[in-house]
Amino acid sequence: MRTLVLRLAMVATLGLMAAACSQPARTDAMIANVTEATVVKPDSPLKEAMTVATVTGGEDTSPLWISKVGNEGFLEALTLSLQQHTMLATSDGTLTLRVTLVELEQPFAGFDMEVTSTVRYVVEHKSHGIVFDETIKHAHLQDFSSAFVGSKRLQLANEGAIRNNIRLFIEKVIAESRQDPARFGSAVPTS
C-alpha cells in the first residue's frame, strides 16, 4: 500500500512538473489587431511602405525556466501586425524598421502576473533618414483567473505586453505620419 501511495505521488509530481514547463510567447497571440486608431488610410505614406530589417534583444525560452519572447517570434508577430495594417511593403519599402527589445520586466512568481515590455522602434526613410525613433514602455497584467499554472499566466502576460507595445508603436507612427506626411513620404525634390 505504501509503495502504491509513493508511486501515485511521484506520478502526480511529474505531471505537475510537466504542466509547469515554460512555453515561449506564441506569435499569433502577439499580433496587434487593427483598431479605429490604427487604420491606415489609402493615401497614407505608410501604406505598404515598411520593411522590417531587424529585431534584436529577445531571449529564447528555456522549458525549465521562465517564458520569454524570442527575436524570431517577435519579428513574425511584428511583420504580421504590419501586414494586417497594410503597412508592410510587398518588396523593398521606402521605410526600414529596426526594433530592439530593450527589457522585458517579469515577476518571478505571483498570482497576478504583470509584465512590462520596453521596446525601441527606429524607422528610417530611404531619402529622409530617421523619421521615427521612440522607446515605448507598456505593462500588461494577467490575472489569476486566466490560467491556473503560473508559467502559463506569465506566457500570457508576455504576449499581452508585446502585442500592446506593437499596437502603441503603430498608433504613434500613424499619428506622426498624419501630422507630417512629407517626412514619411516620397523624397523632397532638390533644386
Contacts in CASP RR format, 6 or more apart in sequence:
PFRMAT RR
TARGET T0000
AUTHOR 0000-0000-0000
METHOD contacts of the structure
MODEL  1
MRTLVLRLAMVATLGLMAAACSQPARTDAMIANVTEATVVKPDSPLKEAM
TVATVTGGEDTSPLWISKVGNEGFLEALTLSLQQHTMLATSDGTLTLRVT
LVELEQPFAGFDMEVTSTVRYVVEHKSHGIVFDETIKHAHLQDFSSAFVG
SKRLQLANEGAIRNNIRLFIEKVIAESRQDPARFGSAVPTS
19 149 0 8 1.000
20 149 0 8 1.000
20 150 0 8 1.000
20 151 0 8 1.000
21 63 0 8 1.000
21 64 0 8 1.000
21 151 0 8 1.000
22 61 0 8 1.000
22 62 0 8 1.000
22 63 0 8 1.000
22 64 0 8 1.000
22 65 0 8 1.000
22 66 0 8 1.000
22 67 0 8 1.000
22 68 0 8 1.000
22 151 0 8 1.000
22 154 0 8 1.000
22 155 0 8 1.000
23 61 0 8 1.000
23 63 0 8 1.000
23 67 0 8 1.000
23 151 0 8 1.000
23 152 0 8 1.000
23 155 0 8 1.000
24 60 0 8 1.000
24 61 0 8 1.000
24 67 0 8 1.000
24 68 0 8 1.000
24 69 0 8 1.000
24 70 0 8 1.000
24 73 0 8 1.000
24 155 0 8 1.000
25 61 0 8 1.000
25 67 0 8 1.000
25 68 0 8 1.000
25 69 0 8 1.000
25 70 0 8 1.000
25 73 0 8 1.000
25 74 0 8 1.000
25 155 0 8 1.000
25 158 0 8 1.000
25 159 0 8 1.000
25 162 0 8 1.000
26 155 0 8 1.000
26 159 0 8 1.000
27 73 0 8 1.000
27 76 0 8 1.000
27 77 0 8 1.000
27 80 0 8 1.000
28 77 0 8 1.000
29 156 0 8 1.000
29 159 0 8 1.000
29 160 0 8 1.000
29 163 0 8 1.000
30 69 0 8 1.000
30 73 0 8 1.000
30 74 0 8 1.000
30 77 0 8 1.000
30 159 0 8 1.000
30 160 0 8 1.000
30 162 0 8 1.000
30 163 0 8 1.000
30 166 0 8 1.000
31 77 0 8 1.000
31 80 0 8 1.000
31 81 0 8 1.000
31 84 0 8 1.000
31 163 0 8 1.000
31 166 0 8 1.000
32 38 0 8 1.000
32 77 0 8 1.000
32 81 0 8 1.000
32 84 0 8 1.000
32 85 0 8 1.000
32 163 0 8 1.000
32 164 0 8 1.000
32 166 0 8 1.000
32 167 0 8 1.000
32 170 0 8 1.000
33 84 0 8 1.000
33 167 0 8 1.000
34 84 0 8 1.000
34 85 0 8 1.000
35 167 0 8 1.000
37 171 0 8 1.000
37 174 0 8 1.000
38 85 0 8 1.000
38 167 0 8 1.000
38 170 0 8 1.000
38 171 0 8 1.000
38 174 0 8 1.000
39 85 0 8 1.000
40 46 0 8 1.000
40 47 0 8 1.000
40 85 0 8 1.000
40 86 0 8 1.000
40 87 0 8 1.000
40 174 0 8 1.000
41 47 0 8 1.000
44 174 0 8 1.000
44 177 0 8 1.000
44 178 0 8 1.000
44 181 0 8 1.000
45 94 0 8 1.000
45 177 0 8 1.000
45 181 0 8 1.000
45 184 0 8 1.000
45 185 0 8 1.000
45 186 0 8 1.000
46 87 0 8 1.000
46 95 0 8 1.000
46 173 0 8 1.000
46 174 0 8 1.000
46 177 0 8 1.000
46 184 0 8 1.000
47 86 0 8 1.000
47 87 0 8 1.000
48 86 0 8 1.000
48 87 0 8 1.000
48 88 0 8 1.000
48 89 0 8 1.000
48 90 0 8 1.000
48 93 0 8 1.000
49 87 0 8 1.000
49 89 0 8 1.000
49 93 0 8 1.000
49 94 0 8 1.000
49 95 0 8 1.000
49 184 0 8 1.000
49 185 0 8 1.000
50 82 0 8 1.000
50 87 0 8 1.000
50 88 0 8 1.000
50 89 0 8 1.000
50 93 0 8 1.000
50 95 0 8 1.000
50 96 0 8 1.000
50 97 0 8 1.000
50 123 0 8 1.000
51 88 0 8 1.000
51 89 0 8 1.000
51 92 0 8 1.000
51 93 0 8 1.000
51 95 0 8 1.000
51 96 0 8 1.000
51 97 0 8 1.000
52 75 0 8 1.000
52 78 0 8 1.000
52 79 0 8 1.000
52 82 0 8 1.000
52 88 0 8 1.000
52 97 0 8 1.000
52 99 0 8 1.000
53 96 0 8 1.000
53 97 0 8 1.000
53 98 0 8 1.000
54 98 0 8 1.000
54 99 0 8 1.000
55 71 0 8 1.000
55 74 0 8 1.000
55 75 0 8 1.000
55 78 0 8 1.000
55 99 0 8 1.000
55 100 0 8 1.000
55 101 0 8 1.000
56 71 0 8 1.000
56 99 0 8 1.000
56 100 0 8 1.000
56 101 0 8 1.000
57 71 0 8 1.000
57 100 0 8 1.000
57 101 0 8 1.000
57 102 0 8 1.000
58 68 0 8 1.000
58 69 0 8 1.000
58 70 0 8 1.000
58 71 0 8 1.000
58 74 0 8 1.000
58 101 0 8 1.000
58 104 0 8 1.000
59 68 0 8 1.000
59 69 0 8 1.000
59 70 0 8 1.000
59 104 0 8 1.000
60 68 0 8 1.000
60 70 0 8 1.000
61 67 0 8 1.000
61 68 0 8 1.000
61 70 0 8 1.000
62 68 0 8 1.000
66 106 0 8 1.000
66 108 0 8 1.000
66 151 0 8 1.000
66 154 0 8 1.000
67 151 0 8 1.000
67 154 0 8 1.000
67 155 0 8 1.000
67 158 0 8 1.000
68 104 0 8 1.000
68 158 0 8 1.000
69 101 0 8 1.000
69 104 0 8 1.000
69 117 0 8 1.000
69 158 0 8 1.000
69 162 0 8 1.000
70 101 0 8 1.000
71 101 0 8 1.000
74 99 0 8 1.000
74 101 0 8 1.000
74 162 0 8 1.000
75 99 0 8 1.000
77 162 0 8 1.000
77 163 0 8 1.000
77 166 0 8 1.000
78 97 0 8 1.000
78 99 0 8 1.000
78 166 0 8 1.000
79 88 0 8 1.000
81 166 0 8 1.000
81 167 0 8 1.000
81 170 0 8 1.000
82 88 0 8 1.000
82 97 0 8 1.000
82 170 0 8 1.000
85 170 0 8 1.000
87 170 0 8 1.000
89 95 0 8 1.000
93 126 0 8 1.000
94 125 0 8 1.000
94 126 0 8 1.000
94 127 0 8 1.000
94 185 0 8 1.000
94 186 0 8 1.000
95 123 0 8 1.000
95 124 0 8 1.000
95 125 0 8 1.000
95 126 0 8 1.000
95 131 0 8 1.000
95 184 0 8 1.000
96 123 0 8 1.000
96 124 0 8 1.000
96 126 0 8 1.000
97 121 0 8 1.000
97 122 0 8 1.000
97 123 0 8 1.000
98 121 0 8 1.000
98 122 0 8 1.000
98 124 0 8 1.000
99 119 0 8 1.000
99 120 0 8 1.000
99 121 0 8 1.000
99 122 0 8 1.000
100 119 0 8 1.000
100 120 0 8 1.000
101 117 0 8 1.000
101 118 0 8 1.000
101 119 0 8 1.000
102 118 0 8 1.000
102 119 0 8 1.000
102 120 0 8 1.000
102 135 0 8 1.000
103 116 0 8 1.000
103 117 0 8 1.000
103 118 0 8 1.000
104 115 0 8 1.000
104 116 0 8 1.000
104 117 0 8 1.000
104 118 0 8 1.000
104 158 0 8 1.000
104 161 0 8 1.000
105 115 0 8 1.000
105 116 0 8 1.000
105 117 0 8 1.000
105 118 0 8 1.000
106 113 0 8 1.000
106 115 0 8 1.000
106 154 0 8 1.000
106 157 0 8 1.000
106 158 0 8 1.000
107 113 0 8 1.000
107 114 0 8 1.000
107 115 0 8 1.000
107 154 0 8 1.000
109 150 0 8 1.000
110 150 0 8 1.000
111 143 0 8 1.000
111 144 0 8 1.000
112 141 0 8 1.000
112 142 0 8 1.000
112 143 0 8 1.000
112 144 0 8 1.000
112 153 0 8 1.000
113 141 0 8 1.000
113 142 0 8 1.000
113 150 0 8 1.000
113 153 0 8 1.000
113 154 0 8 1.000
113 156 0 8 1.000
113 157 0 8 1.000
114 139 0 8 1.000
114 140 0 8 1.000
114 141 0 8 1.000
114 142 0 8 1.000
114 157 0 8 1.000
115 139 0 8 1.000
115 140 0 8 1.000
115 142 0 8 1.000
115 154 0 8 1.000
115 157 0 8 1.000
115 158 0 8 1.000
115 160 0 8 1.000
115 161 0 8 1.000
116 137 0 8 1.000
116 138 0 8 1.000
116 139 0 8 1.000
116 140 0 8 1.000
116 161 0 8 1.000
117 137 0 8 1.000
117 138 0 8 1.000
117 140 0 8 1.000
117 158 0 8 1.000
117 161 0 8 1.000
117 162 0 8 1.000
117 164 0 8 1.000
117 165 0 8 1.000
118 135 0 8 1.000
118 136 0 8 1.000
118 137 0 8 1.000
119 135 0 8 1.000
119 136 0 8 1.000
119 137 0 8 1.000
119 162 0 8 1.000
119 165 0 8 1.000
119 169 0 8 1.000
120 133 0 8 1.000
120 134 0 8 1.000
120 135 0 8 1.000
120 136 0 8 1.000
121 132 0 8 1.000
121 133 0 8 1.000
121 134 0 8 1.000
121 135 0 8 1.000
121 136 0 8 1.000
121 169 0 8 1.000
121 173 0 8 1.000
122 130 0 8 1.000
122 132 0 8 1.000
122 133 0 8 1.000
123 130 0 8 1.000
123 131 0 8 1.000
123 132 0 8 1.000
123 133 0 8 1.000
123 173 0 8 1.000
123 184 0 8 1.000
124 130 0 8 1.000
124 131 0 8 1.000
125 131 0 8 1.000
125 183 0 8 1.000
125 184 0 8 1.000
125 185 0 8 1.000
126 187 0 8 1.000
127 186 0 8 1.000
127 187 0 8 1.000
127 188 0 8 1.000
128 183 0 8 1.000
128 184 0 8 1.000
128 185 0 8 1.000
128 187 0 8 1.000
128 188 0 8 1.000
131 176 0 8 1.000
131 183 0 8 1.000
131 184 0 8 1.000
132 172 0 8 1.000
132 173 0 8 1.000
132 176 0 8 1.000
134 169 0 8 1.000
134 172 0 8 1.000
136 165 0 8 1.000
136 168 0 8 1.000
136 169 0 8 1.000
136 172 0 8 1.000
137 165 0 8 1.000
138 161 0 8 1.000
138 164 0 8 1.000
138 165 0 8 1.000
138 168 0 8 1.000
139 161 0 8 1.000
140 157 0 8 1.000
140 160 0 8 1.000
140 161 0 8 1.000
140 163 0 8 1.000
140 164 0 8 1.000
141 157 0 8 1.000
142 153 0 8 1.000
142 154 0 8 1.000
142 156 0 8 1.000
142 157 0 8 1.000
142 160 0 8 1.000
143 153 0 8 1.000
144 153 0 8 1.000
146 152 0 8 1.000
146 153 0 8 1.000
146 156 0 8 1.000
147 153 0 8 1.000
147 156 0 8 1.000
176 183 0 8 1.000
176 184 0 8 1.000
177 183 0 8 1.000
177 184 0 8 1.000
182 188 0 8 1.000
END
